Amino acid sequence: MIRVRKSAVPPHSLTSTKAYDGEDVNSQLDADQYNKCYLCERVCGTDCQVEHLKSQRNNPHLKQVWDNLLLGCSYCNGRKSDAYDNILNPLAVNIEDEIEQRIDYSNKQALFVATSDDDAHGKTVELLSRLHNGTKPFRNTKEEHFIEYIISDVYDFQVIIDAYLRQRNPSTENAVREELGIDKELLGFKYWIIKDNPELFAVFGDAMVWNKQ
Ligand SMILES: [Zn+2]
């Protein structure tokens, strides 16, 4: 999960209709977020939904507020429900700096660590852990597919990183840069692979600032 940069002008249908998920809202969020879910950072394709950062149920007055709308996948949207209204706001906070995001390959888990211990950080870590690792000792089939997808994608990036570290040349450097593109998936995990290695950060740190203000 990383900071999301969204266009400032609310789509017209939010003020001219009673809907929060008009076609103009869908297409603007799709363009702003490169068709990625703001929580899991997977490209959601036809599975994208207009999601309320603060739930409709607890915050009916925010139902059509542009700053409360984000593109999410049905997997994350369903699991977030109305229980996580107070997570960090990815439109206002550099999530990639506030939450450490790594893969524990040997235990087949995603690890999230907050850099502060306030409620919003804690809730964000709790939600991300539930989404990635499931809620019970054994994952169900969907949860298993989810984590396998994440681990496989991050591992592929690690292979590209290792190739660069073995042989540094324009070709291997470009291969890494391509995977750090703003339209690519799972940037939160990729950014922490870069941040964990000062040598990588010195070269690729500039690829991680596109969403900052
Ligand atoms: Zn998702």
Residues whose N, C-alpha, C, O or C-beta is under 5 A from the ligand:
A	BS01	ZN	C37 L39 C40 E41 C73 C76
